[in-house]
Amino acid sequence: MTSPSSAAGDRARAVIAGIGSCLPPLVVTNTQVIARGNLDTTDAWITGRTGIHRRRLAGPAISTGDLATAAARAAIDSTGPSGPRPDLLLLVTTTPDRPCPATAPEVAHRLGLGTVPAFDLAAVCSGFLYGLATASALLRSGTCRAPLVVAAEKYSTIVDPFDRDTAPLFGDAAAAVALRLGDADEPGALLETDWGSDGGGSDLITVAAGGSRLPVTGTSTGTPGHGDRYFRMRGRQVYAHAVRRMTSSAEAVLATTGWRPEDVQAFIGHQANQRILDAVADRLGVPPRHRLGNIRDVGNTAGASVPLALADAAARHACAPGARTLLTAFGGGLTWASATLLWPDAPARTAAPEPRPPLHDHQEVSPP
């Protein structure tokens, strides 16, 4: 479903004013992943099937919130000293610090944003584009003036190190964008979005335990096995769905924008698998010189993958401001989303994970 403009002839758009990222310091190679899980595979097989050579993993002392706080602060710094102060924080994640409460309010607190609204959004690997569409709608409606969209994942906490199908794929990371209201023809403008879901495929990508259907502690409805707390994926079916859904969603958003595939000057797809990325780009007709990504060095960082690739390309000055850009993603749910934008004119900033400080104790407040 493509999101319509807020009003006919309305040229106001969400504009990316800042870009930030955070990668944990530990670099883990394919050989180390194989040794850690005693996996029946090789470095050549992993590289050939996925395009991944290495990934970053966060240690036990680093949480999703720590990664998110650093990336968010980097995005705020990217807007410069005169940049707008964020007045809403949306955190995209599948791996929150705790099931309850949401991680976003604490991240906003750590950033010194006061009592701004803050909430988590879960759409797995499509999460960043879902968050971008949501924040854009809130911004254009006047609900906020400077939303901050953060995508942070610590998949090392839910991936089974002994599962050959998933252990080599994932890495930990965070990335963020700061938004403001601007015009449709300026660099960074988010032009159109398309998103959708199909719950009929909800069992293709899943962590079975931890929710009300199968609590980790076990109830009368069943006791989860050891493997139920880990991420599982039916690779062949997911591959087919991912290629088809990302292609059709990208075609839909291009049509709404009024672009042809040959008009696209920068293409970033969800960094899940290089073969999937190539298949989607080939079907769309996007030439290799316009395909951007960093899957080789960071792996699949789930909801953080699209903004992380955006930050990486921006840091390398891979595109000129205003270049016609297409983003697309697919994830569990099943969910998918695409967006068109003009390449932002914002310096990409990066930061190291921020350790969680002691939280302030709140005094009891008497009722009015």
C-alpha positions in Angstrom: 0.0 0.0 0.0 1.5 3.3 -1.1 1.1 6.2 1.4 -0.6 9.2 -0.2 0.5 12.8 0.1 -1.0 14.7 3.0 -2.9 17.0 0.6 -3.1 17.5 -3.1 -0.3 19.8 -4.2 1.3 19.7 -0.8 5.1 19.9 -1.3 6.1 19.7 2.4 8.2 16.7 3.1 10.2 15.1 5.8 13.8 15.9 5.2 16.8 13.9 6.5 18.9 16.6 8.4 21.3 14.3 10.2 22.7 10.8 9.9 24.4 8.8 12.7 25.6 5.2 13.2 27.2 3.0 15.9 29.1 -0.3 15.4 30.4 -2.3 18.3 34.2 -2.7 18.3 34.4 -6.5 18.1 35.0 -7.8 14.5 34.1 -11.5 14.0 35.2 -13.2 10.8 33.5 -16.2 9.1 36.2 -18.5 10.4 35.6 -17.4 14.0 31.8 -17.9 13.6 32.4 -21.4 12.3 34.8 -22.3 15.1 32.5 -20.8 17.8 29.5 -23.0 16.8 31.5 -25.9 15.3 29.5 -25.3 12.1 29.6 -27.7 9.2 30.5 -25.1 6.6 33.4 -23.0 5.3 34.4 -19.4 4.8 34.1 -19.8 1.1 30.5 -21.2 1.3 29.3 -18.4 3.6 30.9 -15.8 1.4 29.6 -17.3 -1.8 26.0 -17.8 -0.5 25.6 -14.5 1.4 28.3 -12.1 0.4 29.3 -11.7 4.1 32.9 -11.8 5.2 32.7 -10.4 8.7 30.3 -8.8 11.1 30.4 -6.7 14.4 29.1 -8.2 17.6 28.3 -6.5 20.9 29.7 -7.9 24.1 27.6 -8.8 27.2 28.0 -5.3 28.6 26.5 -3.6 25.5 22.7 -3.5 25.0 20.5 -2.4 22.1 19.8 0.8 24.1 23.5 1.5 24.3 23.9 1.2 20.5 20.8 3.2 19.9 21.9 6.0 22.2 25.2 6.4 20.5 23.7 6.3 17.0 21.0 8.8 18.0 23.5 11.2 19.5 25.7 11.0 16.3 22.6 11.8 14.2 21.9 14.9 16.4 25.5 16.0 16.1 25.2 15.6 12.3 22.6 18.3 12.2 25.1 20.9 13.5 24.9 23.4 16.3 21.8 25.1 14.8 20.0 21.8 14.0 16.5 21.3 15.5 16.2 19.7 18.9 14.4 16.3 18.6 10.9 16.4 20.0 10.0 12.8 19.3 12.0 9.5 19.4 11.0 6.4 17.5 13.1 3.3 18.1 13.0 0.5 15.6 14.1 -2.8 17.1 13.4 -6.5 17.4 15.8 -6.9 20.3 14.7 -4.4 23.0 16.6 -4.1 26.3 13.5 -5.6 28.1 10.1 -6.9 27.0 8.7 -4.1 29.2 9.0 -1.1 29.2 9.9 0.1 25.7 13.6 1.0 25.2 12.9 4.3 23.5 11.9 6.4 26.5 15.2 5.5 28.3 17.2 6.3 25.2 15.4 9.7 25.0 16.3 10.2 28.7 19.9 9.4 28.2 20.1 11.9 25.3 18.8 14.6 27.6 15.6 15.1 25.5 13.4 15.5 28.6 9.8 14.3 28.4 9.4 14.0 24.6 7.2 11.2 23.3 9.2 8.1 22.7 8.1 4.6 21.6 9.4 1.3 20.1 8.3 0.0 16.7 8.6 -3.7 15.7 8.6 -4.6 12.0 11.8 -6.7 12.0 14.0 -6.0 9.0 11.5 -3.6 7.4 11.4 -1.6 10.7 13.5 1.4 9.6 11.3 2.1 6.6 8.2 1.6 8.7 9.6 4.0 11.2 10.5 6.5 8.5 7.0 6.4 7.1 5.5 6.8 10.6 7.7 9.7 11.6 7.1 11.4 8.2 3.3 11.3 8.7 3.6 12.7 12.2 5.9 15.4 11.1 3.7 16.5 8.1 0.6 16.4 10.3 2.1 18.9 12.7 2.3 16.4 15.6 6.0 17.0 15.9 8.7 19.2 14.4 11.9 17.2 14.6 11.4 13.4 15.0 14.4 11.2 15.5 14.2 7.7 13.9 16.7 5.2 15.4 17.1 1.5 14.4 19.1 -0.6 16.7 19.6 -4.4 16.9 21.6 -6.9 19.0 20.8 -10.1 17.2 23.7 -11.9 18.8 21.3 -12.3 21.8 18.7 -14.2 19.8 20.8 -16.1 17.2 21.7 -19.7 17.9 25.5 -19.9 17.5 25.1 -23.6 16.6 22.6 -23.0 13.8 24.5 -23.1 10.4 21.5 -21.4 8.7 21.5 -18.2 10.8 24.7 -17.9 12.8 26.8 -16.6 9.9 24.2 -14.0 8.8 23.7 -11.5 11.6 25.6 -8.6 13.2 24.9 -6.0 15.8 24.6 -2.3 15.0 22.5 0.9 15.2 21.9 3.8 12.9 19.6 6.9 13.1 18.3 9.8 11.1 17.1 13.2 12.4 14.2 14.7 10.4 12.8 18.1 9.9 10.1 19.6 7.6 11.3 20.8 4.3 10.5 21.0 0.6 10.1 18.2 -1.9 12.9 19.3 -4.1 15.7 19.7 -1.5 18.3 17.1 -0.7 17.2 14.6 1.9 13.5 15.0 1.1 11.5 11.8 1.6 9.2 11.7 -1.4 6.9 8.6 -1.3 6.6 5.4 0.7 5.0 2.0 0.1 4.5 -0.6 2.8 2.6 -3.8 3.4 2.4 -7.1 5.3 1.2 -10.7 5.1 0.6 -12.4 8.4 0.0 -15.7 6.6 3.8 -16.0 6.5 4.4 -15.2 10.2 6.0 -18.5 10.9 8.7 -18.1 8.2 10.8 -15.8 10.3 10.3 -16.1 14.1 11.5 -16.3 17.7 8.9 -18.7 19.1 9.3 -18.1 22.8 9.1 -15.0 24.9 5.6 -13.7 24.1 2.2 -14.5 25.5 1.7 -17.5 23.2 4.8 -19.2 24.6 6.3 -17.5 27.6 9.9 -18.2 28.4 9.0 -19.6 31.8 6.5 -22.0 30.4 2.8 -22.2 31.3 -0.1 -24.6 30.9 -0.1 -23.8 27.2 3.3 -25.4 26.8 6.9 -25.2 28.0 9.3 -23.8 25.4 12.3 -25.9 24.5 15.8 -24.5 24.6 15.8 -23.7 20.8 12.5 -21.8 20.9 14.2 -18.7 22.3 16.3 -18.4 19.2 15.7 -16.8 15.9 14.6 -19.3 13.2 14.1 -18.8 9.5 13.0 -20.9 6.6 15.6 -19.8 4.2 14.3 -20.9 0.8 10.8 -19.6 1.3 12.1 -16.3 2.7 14.4 -15.9 -0.3 11.5 -16.2 -2.7 9.2 -13.9 -0.7 12.0 -11.3 -0.2 12.8 -11.0 -3.9 9.1 -10.8 -4.9 7.9 -8.4 -2.2 10.9 -6.0 -2.4 10.6 -5.9 -6.2 6.9 -5.2 -6.3 7.0 -2.7 -3.5 9.9 -0.8 -5.2 8.0 -0.8 -8.5 5.0 0.6 -6.7 6.8 3.5 -5.0 8.7 4.3 -8.2 5.4 4.6 -10.0 3.9 6.8 -7.3 7.0 9.0 -7.4 6.9 9.2 -11.2 10.4 7.7 -11.6 11.5 5.0 -14.0 14.0 2.4 -12.8 16.7 4.0 -15.0 16.1 7.3 -13.1 17.4 5.7 -9.9 20.9 6.9 -9.0 21.3 5.2 -5.7 19.7 1.9 -4.6 19.9 0.5 -1.0 18.1 -2.7 -0.2 17.9 -4.5 3.1 21.4 -6.1 3.6 20.2 -9.6 4.2 21.9 -11.5 1.5 23.9 -10.3 -1.5 22.1 -12.8 -3.9 18.7 -11.3 -2.8 20.0 -7.8 -3.3 21.3 -8.6 -6.8 18.1 -10.4 -7.8 15.9 -7.4 -6.8 18.2 -4.9 -8.5 18.4 -7.0 -11.6 14.6 -7.3 -11.8 14.2 -3.6 -11.3 16.9 -2.8 -13.9 19.1 -0.9 -11.5 22.7 -1.1 -12.8 25.5 -2.3 -10.5 27.2 1.1 -10.3 24.1 2.5 -8.5 23.8 -0.3 -5.9 25.1 0.6 -2.5 25.7 -1.6 0.5 28.0 -2.8 3.3 26.9 -6.4 3.9 30.4 -7.7 3.3 31.7 -6.0 6.4 28.7 -5.9 8.8 26.4 -8.7 7.8 22.7 -8.6 8.2 21.9 -6.0 10.9 18.1 -6.5 10.6 16.2 -3.3 11.1 19.4 -1.3 11.3 20.7 -2.5 7.9 19.2 0.2 5.6 20.1 3.3 7.6 23.5 1.7 8.4 24.2 1.3 4.6 22.9 4.9 4.1 25.3 6.1 6.8 28.2 4.1 5.3 27.6 5.5 1.8 27.2 9.1 3.1 30.5 8.8 5.0 32.2 7.7 1.8 30.5 10.5 -0.2 29.2 7.8 -2.6 26.4 10.0 -3.9 25.9 13.7 -4.7 23.2 15.5 -2.6 19.9 15.3 -4.4 20.6 12.0 -6.2 17.4 10.0 -6.8 17.5 7.3 -4.2 15.4 4.1 -3.8 15.3 2.2 -0.5 13.5 -1.2 0.0 13.4 -3.8 2.7 11.7 -7.1 3.7 11.4 -8.7 7.1 9.4 -11.0 9.4 5.8 -10.6 9.8 5.9 -10.8 6.9 6.5 -7.1 6.3 8.0 -5.1 3.4 8.4 -1.4 2.6 10.1 0.9 0.1 10.8 4.7 -0.1 12.0 7.2 -2.6 14.1 10.2 -1.5 16.7 12.7 -2.6 20.1 11.8 -1.3 20.7 13.9 1.9 23.2 16.7 2.2 24.2 15.8 5.8 27.5 14.7 7.2 27.4 11.1 8.5 28.6 10.8 12.1 29.6 7.7 14.0 30.0 7.0 17.7 31.1 4.1 20.0 28.4 2.4 22.1 27.5 4.4 25.2 27.5 2.4 28.5 24.3 2.8 30.5 24.6 5.3 33.4 22.8 4.8 36.7 19.2 6.0 36.2 18.0 8.8 38.4 15.6 7.8 41.2 12.3 9.6 40.8 10.6 10.9 43.9 7.1 10.0 44.6 4.6 12.5 43.2 1.5 13.2 45.1 -1.8 13.0 43.1 -3.5 16.3 42.4 
